């Protein structure tokens, strides 16, 4: 008897949880770029390497897992609006959307708080959602005394 996987309703990740994830990512990037600044205090090298590292960080994690370390810690993930994983093309579009969102005095990011699907400008440009991941719960199966616990 083959058991079908359970389906979960998607819950959009709101502004505050996304802000928390973003702060974690910025702290990680700040640490890395700070180390580079200590090694090479030349402003051009510092800024250029910081930008390159940031784009590689975001693009790489988005395509690899749909999550940066900040999003992993917050239990949220980026998906396409058709529920498929994000690809390089859409990761690049989302990254460009980050730039546009930042240039507009961060209104593109703040928009997440007011949108019914919690999409910022960068999400709309890349056709993505950020969703909360379902939490696995421990369910006791078999005999509790024999340690028969499994995850659902």
Helices and strands as residue ranges (DSSP letters): E 11-12, H 15-39, H 43-64, H 69-74, E 76-80, H 88-103, H 107-110, G 111-113, H 121-126, E 128-132, E 138-140, E 149-151
